[in-house]
Amino acid sequence: MSTTDDAPERPIAHSWHIPRLITAWAVAAAIGVVVTLLVPGDRRFSWLVFAIGASTLVTFALQIGTAQREGFITRVSFSVAGSVLVIALVDVVGVLFG
């Protein structure tokens, strides 16, 4: 008869660290707004690539700061994908209404 004391501990379900995701997306939105407002149309694409790179670095810093290995790739992927969508949305709104 085995006891539950001998069973290995199961990891707790992945924590998404929602405040860190929102922070990364907010930084992406802020950079996207600055680029959309300040950079002329012909050079905007290059600066939007920079914005995505900067938001990716912010994402890595925020996720490494959790010191939690489990789910790291999933959290970073979700955060970077969200940042790209946020920046694209900001640019589309800027092009349509700018």
N, C-alpha and C positions, 0 to 999 in steps of 0.2 A: 504494500500500500504506500503510495507516494503522498507527500504532503505538498502544500503550496509553497512551503519555504524553500524547497529544492528547485522550483521552477525559476527560470531566468525572468528578470523584470522586463516587462514590455515597455517600450518608450511611450511617452505621452504623445497624443496626437499632435501633428505639426501645428505649431503656433505661427500664424501668418504675420504677426507683428504689424498689425494694421496701422498703427501710428507711424511706423517707419515707411510703409508703403505710401501713405498719404503725404508724408514729408517729401519723399522722392518725387512724387507726381506734382506737388506744389512747386518744388524747385524747377522741374521741367516746364511747368506752366509759366512761371515767372521769367525764365530764360527765353522761352518761346515768345512771350509778349514783348520783351525788350527787343528781341531780334526783329519781330514783325513790325514794331513801331519805328525802329531806328535805322534799319538797313533797307536801302532801295531794292526794288524788285529784281534787278538783274544779278545782284550779289547775295540775295537772301538765301538761296539754296545752300551755299557754302557755309553760311553762318548757322543754318538750321542743322547741318551735319555736326558742327561744333557744339550746338546745344544738346544734341542727342549724346555726343561723347561726354560732355560735362555732366549730364544727368546720369549717365551710366557710371561714371566715377563716384558721384554722390551715392548712387544705389549701392555700389560695392562697399563704400565706407560705412553706410548705415547698416548693411546686412552683416558685415564682418564685425561690427560693434556689438552684435547680439551674442557673439561667442557660442552660437548654437550650430552644430554641424548638420544635424538632421534637417533636411528640407532646404538647404542653402541654395542649391541649383534651382529648385522650383521657385523659391522666393525671389531670387535675383532675376530669373527669366520673366516672371510675372511683373515685377517692378519695372524692368527695362521695357517690356512690351507696352505696359501702361504709359510709360514716359513717352515712348515714340507716338502712341496714339494721342496723347495730350498735346504734344508739340504739333502734330499734324492737324489736329482740330483747331488749335490756336491759329495756325497759318492759314487754314481754309477760311476761317472766320475773318482773319485780317485781309485776305485777298478779296473776299466777297463784299465786305463792308468798308474796305480801306481805300 
